[in-house]
């Protein structure tokens, strides 16, 4: 265990805190630690989350990856923080979750950017954990999310084709 007395927290810890604080609704450390514990299948206390986030303890790669998964820090962002060890674990965790997610059955993880997979997984998780909604309402929202993503991508591709057609028409 390394401590950071009087120093700024490591970049990955600062990024985790920033993302957690920016969540709407804001996620407390206790809830974040509970989600990380569920993800890892091990104990992950609020005190551990707080110590890592505040820079008093430089977390091991598996803890950093779990924290990143919970708050939406990407593989690339972990790599940019010089935490390639945690990035590798997060990459594998994303692949495992995507493979186990029925709504993502048609998504090729090798052809889909990890950030897109991560956003979809987070969106589905938020829907499933929403309070005050029936199972039917949650299922309708899941379908709406997936349909919306597909429609947005289709629209973007149509715009690209149109732009390419205009550009190639001008080039003649």
C-alpha positions in Angstrom: 0.0 0.0 0.0 1.4 3.4 -1.0 0.1 6.6 0.6 0.0 10.1 -0.9 0.5 12.4 2.1 -0.2 15.9 1.1 0.0 15.1 -2.6 -2.6 15.2 -5.3 -4.4 11.9 -5.8 -3.2 9.9 -8.8 -4.7 10.8 -12.1 -6.9 7.7 -12.2 -8.3 8.4 -8.7 -9.0 12.1 -9.7 -10.8 10.9 -12.8 -12.9 8.4 -10.9 -13.9 11.1 -8.4 -14.8 13.5 -11.2 -17.0 11.0 -13.0 -18.7 9.9 -9.8 -19.4 13.5 -8.8 -20.8 14.3 -12.3 -23.3 11.5 -12.3 -27.0 12.4 -12.2 -28.2 11.6 -9.7 -24.9 11.9 -7.9 -23.6 8.5 -6.7 -22.3 8.4 -3.2 -19.2 6.5 -2.3 -21.1 3.9 -0.4 -23.3 3.0 -3.4 -20.3 3.1 -5.7 -18.4 0.7 -3.4 -21.5 -1.6 -3.3 -21.6 -1.8 -7.1 -17.8 -2.4 -7.2 -18.2 -5.2 -4.7 -21.0 -6.8 -6.7 -18.9 -6.5 -9.9 -15.8 -8.0 -8.4 -17.5 -10.6 -6.2 -15.3 -9.5 -3.4 -15.5 -7.1 -0.5 -15.1 -3.4 -1.5 -15.8 -1.1 1.4 -16.7 2.6 1.3 -13.5 3.2 3.3 -11.4 1.6 0.5 -13.2 3.6 -2.2 -12.6 6.8 -0.2 -9.0 6.0 0.4 -8.3 5.3 -3.3 -10.3 8.3 -4.5 -8.6 10.7 -2.0 -5.1 9.4 -2.9 -4.3 7.9 0.5 -4.0 4.5 -1.2 -3.0 3.6 -4.7 -5.4 0.9 -5.6 -4.4 -2.3 -7.2 -5.4 -2.8 -10.9 -8.5 -4.9 -10.2 -9.9 -2.2 -7.8 -9.2 0.6 -10.2 -10.8 -1.3 -13.0 -13.9 -2.0 -10.9 -14.1 1.7 -9.9 -13.7 2.7 -13.5 -16.4 0.3 -14.6 -18.9 1.7 -12.0 -18.4 5.4 -12.9 -17.8 5.1 -16.7 -14.1 5.7 -17.0 -12.9 4.2 -20.3 -10.1 1.8 -21.1 -8.4 4.6 -23.1 -8.7 7.0 -20.2 -7.0 4.5 -17.8 -4.2 4.0 -20.3 -3.8 7.8 -20.5 -3.4 7.8 -16.7 -0.6 5.2 -17.0 -2.7 2.4 -15.6 -2.4 -0.1 -18.5 -2.8 -2.8 -15.9 -6.2 -1.6 -14.8 -7.1 -0.8 -18.5 -6.5 -4.5 -19.4 -8.7 -5.7 -16.6 -11.5 -3.2 -17.5 -11.3 -4.3 -21.2 -11.8 -7.9 -20.2 -14.6 -7.0 -17.8 -16.4 -5.0 -20.5 -16.1 -8.0 -22.9 -17.4 -10.4 -20.3 -20.4 -8.2 -19.4 -21.2 -7.5 -23.1 -21.1 -11.3 -23.9 -23.5 -11.9 -20.9 -26.0 -9.2 -21.9 -28.9 -10.4 -24.0 -29.7 -6.9 -25.3 -26.2 -6.8 -26.8 -26.4 -10.2 -28.5 -26.1 -8.7 -32.0 -23.2 -6.4 -31.1 -19.8 -7.6 -32.3 -17.3 -6.5 -29.5 -14.4 -6.7 -32.0 -16.1 -4.2 -34.3 -17.8 -1.9 -31.7 -15.8 0.7 -29.8 -15.5 -0.2 -26.1 -16.9 3.2 -25.2 -20.1 2.4 -27.0 -20.4 -0.9 -25.3 -19.7 0.7 -22.0 -22.3 3.4 -22.5 -24.9 0.7 -23.5 -24.1 -1.4 -20.4 -24.4 1.6 -18.2 -27.6 2.7 -19.7 -29.1 -0.8 -19.3 -27.9 -1.0 -15.7 -29.4 2.4 -14.9 -32.7 1.4 -16.3 -32.7 -1.9 -14.5 -31.9 -0.2 -11.2 -34.4 2.6 -11.5 -36.9 2.7 -8.7 -40.6 3.3 -9.2 -40.8 1.5 -12.6 -42.5 -1.8 -13.3 -40.6 -4.6 -15.0 -42.7 -3.9 -18.1 -41.7 -0.2 -18.1 -38.0 -1.1 -17.6 -38.2 -3.6 -20.5 -39.8 -0.9 -22.7 -37.0 1.6 -21.8 -34.4 -1.0 -22.6 -35.9 -1.6 -26.0 -36.2 2.1 -26.5 -32.5 2.6 -25.7 -31.4 0.0 -28.1 -33.8 1.2 -30.9 -32.6 4.8 -30.4 -28.9 3.8 -30.7 -29.6 1.9 -33.9 -31.7 4.8 -35.4 -29.0 7.3 -34.5 -26.3 5.2 -36.1 -28.4 4.6 -39.2 -29.0 8.4 -39.5 -25.3 9.1 -39.1 -24.5 6.6 -41.9 -27.1 8.2 -44.2 -25.5 11.6 -43.6 -22.1 10.2 -44.4 -23.4 8.6 -47.6 -25.0 11.8 -48.7 -21.9 13.8 -48.0 -19.7 11.3 -49.9 -22.2 11.4 -52.8 -22.0 15.2 -52.9 -18.2 15.3 -52.7 -17.8 12.6 -55.3 -20.3 14.4 -57.6 -18.3 17.6 -57.3 -15.0 15.8 -58.0 -16.2 14.8 -61.5 
